[in-house]
């Protein structure tokens, strides 16, 4: 068993350390990893290039509840793929089917080049899963949790010890390694669970709502580790999350799932661009003068609405539009007294695609606001 | 398979070692039975004989009443070994249910560790407890016999190497059988309340239809007939025959061991079938 794991490591995980030559970006992009030749259920040979391939996955509970309803997508090797959706959309069910924990009612999935239904044990060897709920064993120390997990993958005790030491250091748990996991903070527990998920050096990592319940510092720390891991190993990451700002920052591509169906796939920017660019709000010092017709022909403007002396303008790019608009208003004798630029958030994308809010309290995220402010400031200083 | 089994078994023993309260509590039950119940309930059937009965007759009545054991305490102490082999396994399945509730079981199932390793590790750790406890009871009962003023177990037969092996086998088989059964319940059931209800439903009838605690001479015929097929009785018969002589038993200890082995084989086969089904990916 141990030899088998070592062989897989040499042929699998370490292969991923070589620099990637292709990073897919477009909608439906599939990337250029090694192809996997497998037999499908009818016995015909099929070829796939994705680290994760889902083909028409359906999961029906109790004969009538379609938790997942014909989901298909492909994740390229080395890609960070986000799976977004509200509670009950089918995210965790999809992860369970992909990680060999749940049998699909219909359809099939290939993970790491292996058809999940055919060889679930081999799939489990190639993936690491960080579950939504905490799964660290509180009565064991951090080190023991790691060593037991390594043993479950057939890794010999000496190798398990070495790997555990390395992961403890990597996850900055050295001081807490011999403490019971039940004494860990939420963030430390999550880091321990990440280490447990990595102890067998998987090629693909499934993160199911990994930062649920963590404070902002814990969330930032966790994603920092994931980013570092991706840089160093090129591991493929499949993320389900409620936090749209995290998905926006962390994922190369996203799929939005609602009522068990994928309603859109693309990069975060592609999805947001579907809404027609940025929304700029302008306030001038002269309320009596209507500047609608002055603004409408300016570069990239899609629509202008005036409300109580404030103009709400949808335009292709806020950073290009704002300096031009400010200058035009000044020339017309109505100096701009206030301006905000808002990039459409993924929540608005979700609203557009499904007709309902992702989360009631979701507004423009802190990340969005920081990025936009930086862009506007940069653009305005450039004009001056 | 062995690496996975060793890792998971280590986890079980680490958890066990970190719960001294549970170990202490598990010692209390047999200790109280041996120290209080056994001392206070040391029935002597000779008291029902007419005064002045010849000693040989008295002796014969006692031996018949306790199937060869010289007194109730000796008879009962051997029964207690069987009793604790069952009661100490009660929590083995509950631990699985709590591990399910805390997500630990899900994590283990997310690894490629074979179902046999998942089941086997818990069985080894789960059966080790009742086996250790059974020998604790046996040792304590023998020790009490050497303390003046206390009733204790009086071994009246010559226990050779074969006898010792038979005793060990009986204890191991009985503990393994019930550990398997309750572990199976733990894997199949999801709610602690349901588990404890199921365990109590099984545990009490099994113990109360055995001859572990009742004096043989006071049992009605129908209960004797039922009890001879009871696995607890089969194990206890092996112990009593080996410790006090085979004269009062229709079969040899080997036959009772065979019966015990048959019970174990059936229950373990059933558990393997059901557990393997339960540990497959959810349909």
HADDOCK unambig.tbl for C-alpha pairs under 7 A between the chains (distance, minus, plus):
assign (segid A and resid 100 and name CA) (segid B and resid 281 and name CA) 6.48 0.50 0.50
assign (segid A and resid 101 and name CA) (segid B and resid 110 and name CA) 6.90 0.50 0.50
assign (segid A and resid 101 and name CA) (segid B and resid 281 and name CA) 4.89 0.50 0.50
assign (segid A and resid 101 and name CA) (segid B and resid 282 and name CA) 6.49 0.50 0.50
assign (segid A and resid 102 and name CA) (segid B and resid 281 and name CA) 4.89 0.50 0.50
assign (segid A and resid 102 and name CA) (segid B and resid 282 and name CA) 4.70 0.50 0.50
assign (segid A and resid 102 and name CA) (segid B and resid 283 and name CA) 6.32 0.50 0.50
assign (segid A and resid 103 and name CA) (segid B and resid 281 and name CA) 5.90 0.50 0.50
assign (segid A and resid 103 and name CA) (segid B and resid 282 and name CA) 5.85 0.50 0.50
assign (segid A and resid 103 and name CA) (segid B and resid 283 and name CA) 5.15 0.50 0.50
assign (segid A and resid 121 and name CA) (segid B and resid 112 and name CA) 4.92 0.50 0.50
assign (segid A and resid 124 and name CA) (segid B and resid 110 and name CA) 6.63 0.50 0.50
assign (segid A and resid 124 and name CA) (segid B and resid 111 and name CA) 5.69 0.50 0.50
assign (segid A and resid 124 and name CA) (segid B and resid 112 and name CA) 5.52 0.50 0.50
assign (segid A and resid 125 and name CA) (segid B and resid 112 and name CA) 6.15 0.50 0.50
assign (segid A and resid 133 and name CA) (segid B and resid 103 and name CA) 6.76 0.50 0.50
assign (segid A and resid 134 and name CA) (segid B and resid 103 and name CA) 6.55 0.50 0.50
assign (segid A and resid 135 and name CA) (segid B and resid 102 and name CA) 6.55 0.50 0.50
assign (segid A and resid 135 and name CA) (segid B and resid 103 and name CA) 4.73 0.50 0.50
assign (segid A and resid 135 and name CA) (segid B and resid 104 and name CA) 4.92 0.50 0.50
assign (segid A and resid 135 and name CA) (segid B and resid 107 and name CA) 6.16 0.50 0.50
assign (segid A and resid 136 and name CA) (segid B and resid 104 and name CA) 6.57 0.50 0.50
assign (segid A and resid 137 and name CA) (segid B and resid 104 and name CA) 6.25 0.50 0.50
assign (segid A and resid 139 and name CA) (segid B and resid 15 and name CA) 6.26 0.50 0.50
assign (segid A and resid 148 and name CA) (segid B and resid 7 and name CA) 5.12 0.50 0.50
assign (segid A and resid 148 and name CA) (segid B and resid 8 and name CA) 6.38 0.50 0.50
assign (segid A and resid 148 and name CA) (segid B and resid 11 and name CA) 6.68 0.50 0.50
assign (segid A and resid 151 and name CA) (segid B and resid 3 and name CA) 5.83 0.50 0.50
assign (segid A and resid 151 and name CA) (segid B and resid 4 and name CA) 5.05 0.50 0.50
assign (segid A and resid 151 and name CA) (segid B and resid 7 and name CA) 4.99 0.50 0.50
assign (segid A and resid 152 and name CA) (segid B and resid 4 and name CA) 4.57 0.50 0.50
assign (segid A and resid 152 and name CA) (segid B and resid 7 and name CA) 6.63 0.50 0.50
assign (segid A and resid 152 and name CA) (segid B and resid 111 and name CA) 6.26 0.50 0.50
assign (segid A and resid 152 and name CA) (segid B and resid 112 and name CA) 6.79 0.50 0.50
assign (segid A and resid 152 and name CA) (segid B and resid 113 and name CA) 4.97 0.50 0.50
assign (segid A and resid 153 and name CA) (segid B and resid 4 and name CA) 6.81 0.50 0.50
assign (segid A and resid 153 and name CA) (segid B and resid 111 and name CA) 6.49 0.50 0.50
assign (segid A and resid 153 and name CA) (segid B and resid 112 and name CA) 6.11 0.50 0.50
assign (segid A and resid 153 and name CA) (segid B and resid 113 and name CA) 6.24 0.50 0.50
assign (segid A and resid 154 and name CA) (segid B and resid 3 and name CA) 5.37 0.50 0.50
assign (segid A and resid 154 and name CA) (segid B and resid 4 and name CA) 5.57 0.50 0.50
assign (segid A and resid 156 and name CA) (segid B and resid 3 and name CA) 6.56 0.50 0.50
